[in-house]
Amino acid sequence: MAFCEAKLYNDQGEICCMATGTFQYLKRLATKNADGERVIKPDGRQR
């Protein structure tokens, strides 16, 4: 898991906005099948 937080300040040093995010790491998808052919194209689309 990854937790992120960011704050944006204006010229007077006041917080204008704040954002948080939580992300879960996933295993990378296979890019080639057993025959060595590409399963996922370089542009990210599946065959």
N, C-alpha and C positions, 0 to 999 in steps of 0.2 A: 504494500500500500504506500502511496505517496500523498502527502498533505501539502498544499500550497496556500499561501496567503499573500495578498498584495494590497498596497494602499497608494492612492494617488493624491498628491498634495497640490494646492493652488499656490500662487505667488506669495500669499500671506502665511503660508505654512499650515493652513487648515486642511483637514482631510476632506477631499471632494467625494471620493468613492472608495469602496473597499470590496474585495472579492476573495472568495475562498474556493478551493476545489479539492476533491478527494479522488484519487485515481487508483485503479487496481491494475497491477501488472498482469499481462497475459502471455502465455507461451506463444512463440512465433509460429505462424502457419508454415506448413511444408511448401516449398517453392517448386519441387520436382517430384514426379511420381516414381514408381519403381523402375520404369523404363528410361528414366533420365529426362523425360519431356517436361517442359515447364507447365506447372499447374496454374500459376498466377503470372500474368503478363507483367512486364515492367511498369505499366501504368496502373497496376493494382486490380485490374479486372480479372475475373476467372475466365477460363476458356469457354 
